[in-house]
Amino acid sequence: MARALVLLAAGLLALPGLWVTLKGLAAIRRRNAVVQGRTVTGARAVGAGIILVAWGVGMLGFSVLVILAKRPR
């Protein structure tokens, strides 16, 4: 039962990780992002997009590591 709950949590972590990654890629492509309620453009938006992509990939990576660690042997 505990293994199933951990796998569910890891799967649910992958969804926001994918969303954050896609938002970061969109910010890089558009060169426009909203940071703390303010719209930023240019290099600052690209920087925010890179941080979002890194954060999302980290979430996805952690989710994959947990799934691989908890798979049946």
PyRosetta script that sets phi, psi and omega in degrees:
from pyrosetta import init, pose_from_sequence

init()
pose = pose_from_sequence("MARALVLLAAGLLALPGLWVTLKGLAAIRRRNAVVQGRTVTGARAVGAGIILVAWGVGMLGFSVLVILAKRPR")
pose.set_psi(1, -43.4)
pose.set_omega(1, -178.9)
pose.set_phi(2, -64.4)
pose.set_psi(2, -38.8)
pose.set_omega(2, 179.0)
pose.set_phi(3, -62.0)
pose.set_psi(3, -40.4)
pose.set_omega(3, 179.9)
pose.set_phi(4, -64.7)
pose.set_psi(4, -39.5)
pose.set_omega(4, 179.1)
pose.set_phi(5, -68.3)
pose.set_psi(5, -38.3)
pose.set_omega(5, 177.6)
pose.set_phi(6, -66.1)
pose.set_psi(6, -41.4)
pose.set_omega(6, 178.1)
pose.set_phi(7, -65.4)
pose.set_psi(7, -37.8)
pose.set_omega(7, 176.6)
pose.set_phi(8, -63.5)
pose.set_psi(8, -44.3)
pose.set_omega(8, 179.4)
pose.set_phi(9, -63.1)
pose.set_psi(9, -39.9)
pose.set_omega(9, 179.1)
pose.set_phi(10, -66.5)
pose.set_psi(10, -40.2)
pose.set_omega(10, 177.3)
pose.set_phi(11, -65.4)
pose.set_psi(11, -38.9)
pose.set_omega(11, 178.4)
pose.set_phi(12, -70.6)
pose.set_psi(12, -26.3)
pose.set_omega(12, 175.6)
pose.set_phi(13, -71.5)
pose.set_psi(13, -29.8)
pose.set_omega(13, -178.6)
pose.set_phi(14, -67.3)
pose.set_psi(14, -32.0)
pose.set_omega(14, -178.4)
pose.set_phi(15, -64.3)
pose.set_psi(15, -52.5)
pose.set_omega(15, 176.6)
pose.set_phi(16, -66.9)
pose.set_psi(16, -29.3)
pose.set_omega(16, 176.4)
pose.set_phi(17, -62.1)
pose.set_psi(17, -42.1)
pose.set_omega(17, 177.0)
pose.set_phi(18, -65.7)
pose.set_psi(18, -41.1)
pose.set_omega(18, -179.7)
pose.set_phi(19, -63.5)
pose.set_psi(19, -44.7)
pose.set_omega(19, -179.7)
pose.set_phi(20, -64.2)
pose.set_psi(20, -40.8)
pose.set_omega(20, 178.4)
pose.set_phi(21, -62.1)
pose.set_psi(21, -44.5)
pose.set_omega(21, 179.8)
pose.set_phi(22, -66.2)
pose.set_psi(22, -38.0)
pose.set_omega(22, 176.8)
pose.set_phi(23, -64.4)
pose.set_psi(23, -38.4)
pose.set_omega(23, 177.5)
pose.set_phi(24, -65.4)
pose.set_psi(24, -42.6)
pose.set_omega(24, 177.8)
pose.set_phi(25, -63.7)
pose.set_psi(25, -37.7)
pose.set_omega(25, 178.4)
pose.set_phi(26, -66.8)
pose.set_psi(26, -38.5)
pose.set_omega(26, 178.8)
pose.set_phi(27, -65.6)
pose.set_psi(27, -39.2)
pose.set_omega(27, 178.0)
pose.set_phi(28, -65.6)
pose.set_psi(28, -44.0)
pose.set_omega(28, -177.3)
pose.set_phi(29, -67.2)
pose.set_psi(29, -43.4)
pose.set_omega(29, -177.2)
pose.set_phi(30, -83.2)
pose.set_psi(30, -19.5)
pose.set_omega(30, -173.6)
pose.set_phi(31, 57.7)
pose.set_psi(31, 41.0)
pose.set_omega(31, -178.2)
pose.set_phi(32, -151.4)
pose.set_psi(32, 128.7)
pose.set_omega(32, 180.0)
pose.set_phi(33, -150.5)
pose.set_psi(33, 157.6)
pose.set_omega(33, 174.7)
pose.set_phi(34, -105.5)
pose.set_psi(34, 118.7)
pose.set_omega(34, -178.8)
pose.set_phi(35, -121.7)
pose.set_psi(35, 117.4)
pose.set_omega(35, -179.0)
pose.set_phi(36, 51.9)
pose.set_psi(36, 42.8)
pose.set_omega(36, 175.9)
pose.set_phi(37, 84.3)
pose.set_psi(37, -4.1)
pose.set_omega(37, 179.6)
pose.set_phi(38, -112.3)
pose.set_psi(38, 142.8)
pose.set_omega(38, 176.6)
pose.set_phi(39, -84.0)
pose.set_psi(39, 125.9)
pose.set_omega(39, 176.7)
pose.set_phi(40, -116.5)
pose.set_psi(40, 150.8)
pose.set_omega(40, -178.5)
pose.set_phi(41, -131.8)
pose.set_psi(41, 169.3)
pose.set_omega(41, 174.5)
pose.set_phi(42, 71.2)
pose.set_psi(42, -138.0)
pose.set_omega(42, -174.8)
pose.set_phi(43, -63.8)
pose.set_psi(43, -35.0)
pose.set_omega(43, 179.3)
pose.set_phi(44, -66.4)
pose.set_psi(44, -37.6)
pose.set_omega(44, 177.5)
pose.set_phi(45, -68.6)
pose.set_psi(45, -39.5)
pose.set_omega(45, 177.6)
pose.set_phi(46, -64.4)
pose.set_psi(46, -41.0)
pose.set_omega(46, 176.8)
pose.set_phi(47, -61.9)
pose.set_psi(47, -42.7)
pose.set_omega(47, 177.2)
pose.set_phi(48, -64.2)
pose.set_psi(48, -38.7)
pose.set_omega(48, 178.3)
pose.set_phi(49, -64.2)
pose.set_psi(49, -40.2)
pose.set_omega(49, 178.5)
pose.set_phi(50, -64.7)
pose.set_psi(50, -40.5)
pose.set_omega(50, 177.8)
pose.set_phi(51, -64.7)
pose.set_psi(51, -41.5)
pose.set_omega(51, 178.1)
pose.set_phi(52, -63.5)
pose.set_psi(52, -41.7)
pose.set_omega(52, 178.6)
pose.set_phi(53, -62.8)
pose.set_psi(53, -44.6)
pose.set_omega(53, 179.7)
pose.set_phi(54, -62.0)
pose.set_psi(54, -43.0)
pose.set_omega(54, 179.6)
pose.set_phi(55, -63.8)
pose.set_psi(55, -45.0)
pose.set_omega(55, -179.8)
pose.set_phi(56, -65.4)
pose.set_psi(56, -41.6)
pose.set_omega(56, 178.3)
pose.set_phi(57, -65.6)
pose.set_psi(57, -36.4)
pose.set_omega(57, 175.5)
pose.set_phi(58, -61.8)
pose.set_psi(58, -42.4)
pose.set_omega(58, 178.0)
pose.set_phi(59, -64.0)
pose.set_psi(59, -44.0)
pose.set_omega(59, 178.7)
pose.set_phi(60, -64.3)
pose.set_psi(60, -42.6)
pose.set_omega(60, 179.6)
pose.set_phi(61, -62.5)
pose.set_psi(61, -44.0)
pose.set_omega(61, 178.4)
pose.set_phi(62, -63.2)
pose.set_psi(62, -40.2)
pose.set_omega(62, 178.5)
pose.set_phi(63, -61.6)
pose.set_psi(63, -44.1)
pose.set_omega(63, 179.2)
pose.set_phi(64, -64.7)
pose.set_psi(64, -41.8)
pose.set_omega(64, 178.9)
pose.set_phi(65, -61.6)
pose.set_psi(65, -41.6)
pose.set_omega(65, 179.0)
pose.set_phi(66, -65.6)
pose.set_psi(66, -42.6)
pose.set_omega(66, 179.7)
pose.set_phi(67, -63.0)
pose.set_psi(67, -42.9)
pose.set_omega(67, 179.2)
pose.set_phi(68, -66.9)
pose.set_psi(68, -35.7)
pose.set_omega(68, -180.0)
pose.set_phi(69, -71.3)
pose.set_psi(69, -30.8)
pose.set_omega(69, -175.9)
pose.set_phi(70, -98.4)
pose.set_psi(70, 4.1)
pose.set_omega(70, 179.9)
pose.set_phi(71, -69.4)
pose.set_psi(71, 151.3)
pose.set_omega(71, 179.8)
pose.set_phi(72, -65.7)
pose.set_psi(72, 144.9)
pose.set_omega(72, -178.3)
pose.set_phi(73, -97.5)
pose.dump_pdb("model.pdb")
